């Protein structure tokens, strides 16, 4: 396990994770806040909720307007949920430490990522993507031939703006990946430049050689390909040499455009995503990274993790993965497809996936009505176990209608419109909504407040002392998310 030295005083980190100190504070989950109506302490334990069948998925979506405490809530979860993973292995006695990953945005003020302070306090390693230079084909990532084909086709589609790729570009990419992977020397040194060079020299004869020797390998991994690429595996017609050369050369030029910085300067170097995934705690600082480049990387991260689960490389899967402001990624079909596949995969693994944006329609409204993008985006919501919903203004009736359709009462809808900064509704299918306000410890206030919400939330009383919380837990003055919500 990769670790690093704390940037802040170690005592700060210890106080930041005060919930780890007492078993009583985590036996019902972690403290989330205070219920608005009864003032009971709200306890939250997603893994246990899934184990008991209260939720079908550890996927959480957080929706909230800017300046209403959405990012502060995400950082609170980042500080507290890892406490659920700390302990000792039942068989080996080995100390188990939580792992997490946070995706940080550059705030409107132009300063450092919103997640920099909370990451520094927890000894996370920060990866500044604006200055990174990633190798998409690093051998340590455990990716299959199918994974590399999917990645390369997706990259070329994003750069060219054409989906699907025209002509014989897809089979040309298959041939080039096969040639790169069958050579030990090329596989170890694999990078976009090598792939660009291979593509530039391909002929129809190379395709025929691939059909005889390499196609069966890819067919054996067909379950890792999307339906569109699986269709190519069924084609066995003769390929005209001239057209194949032209299309392979076009695919080569697309890889060249990737290296030349058309989607930012994120590709073409030796930095590996394995370095990101293998750290116990990692803060991915996206800054002003090009949207296309970010989508490529996030899609690849999900692909690698899906492969890691199947190959039992579980050290690459974090216990908690938090990502904010995902509305821009929802314009990309490859991202939505990968996110859907990842949500299905992660439901069988004890990892909590938290995603956030301003409105649910940022997700469900992706693409045109009836389009594949719209259907995939809606499927992402079907894979969600828990919704956190912040203030929804009255001038957003389409947002309110989403929750009316899910069975929220008129009183619940009115309360959504009246929520203030730091107040949220927890919604779980088949349960009555739970309204609470997020309260922070004094230590959390130093790292979790954002510029937008701090002025509205600093007048709120900090969380009670831990001794008082323990007394309230002993007295049963708590409500557990899920179990404590009335079935409807």
Secondary structure, 3 states (H helix, E strand, C coil): CECCCCCCCHHHHHHHCHHHCCHHHHCCCEEEEEECCCCCEEEECHHHHHHCCCCCCCEEEEECCCCCCHHHHHHHHHHHHHHHHCEECCCCCCEECCCEEEEEEECCCCCCECCHHHHHHCCCEEEECCCCCECCCCHHHCCCHHHHHHHHHHHHHHHHCCCCCCCCHHHHHHHHHHHHHHCHHHHHCCCHHHHHHHHHCCCHHHHHHHHHHCHHHHHCCHHHCCHHHHHHHCCCCCCCHHHHHHHHHHHHHHHHHHHCCCCCCCECCCECHHHHHCECEEEEEEECCCHHHHHHHHHHHHHHHHHHHHCCCHHHCCCEEEECCCCHHHHCHHHHHHHHHHHHHHCCCCCEEEEEECCCHHHHCCCCCCCHHHHHHHHHHHCCCEEEECCCCCCCHHHHHHHHHCCCCHHHHHHHHHCCCCEEEEECCCECCEEEECCCCHHHHHHHCCCCCHHHHCCCCCCCCHHHHHHHHHCCCEEECCCCCCEC
